[in-house]
């Protein structure tokens, strides 16, 4: 017994402890990621096969053991192909780690306040006139593939332009607008968004609401939706739809999502550089 304890003690090193902690954390995150998804059932099946493989070998079931071994050989390729959207979502969540979030895409508070006010003003006017609108606020997940489905604008954020884009019977009325607060630009208009896979949505919700929610299922963007039928303002975030929100509530949500917690340190070198360029542009144009 003493020899066994000495052997175990000799095998336990700082490196092995760290390795076990890392593996435990990875397994924990994987379990959280697959919970409630289709991958959960597949994972349970793999656990069953992991149990059956040594059991079949111990019982002498050669043919069964061979079949299980071959299944494991091709299982990785099968899982990657079938669950490609889930893997993509997981990698996006990894890339959206707070360390990366704080590196670039946080505008200064002054610029953010002005741009958010323009958006809120446009949304309020569109709601009063019961004009449908779909505005995507890009965060950390790049939306270049969505921008490519519409007409690229690269224009200043202004309530006049937003209202004009969504005016009925205009070419870009039915699509979505993509905004980037960190560059202070309207990237594109008339963009097509993926529809939500959520089957629990009420039948009263139209295509705009389903598209807005679907966008948040594929990215970390925030989507503002104005109903064409009722003028009601809603927003989608984190795969959840929040209906009938007032302008002040919407403004608070946007500021909370696009402002660093430490407001005194929310200017990275990139933003300082960008603001100098933006200021020089305005001086040269007399703005």
Secondary structure, DSSP 8 states (H G I E B T S, - for coil): -HHHHHHHHHH--HHHHHHHHHHHHHHHHHHHHHTTSTHHHHHHHHHHHHHHHHHHHHHT-HHHHHHHHHHHHHHHHHHHHHTHHHHHHHHHHHHT-HHHHTTS----HHHHHHHHHHHHHHHHHHHHTT--EEEEE--SS--HHHHTTSEEEEEE--HHHHHHHTSTTSTTTTSEEEEETTTTEEEEEEE-------TTS-TT--HHHHHHHHHHHHSS-EEEEE-TTT--EEEEETTEEE-S--HHHHHHHHHHHHS-SSGGG---HHHHHHHHHHHHHHHHHT-
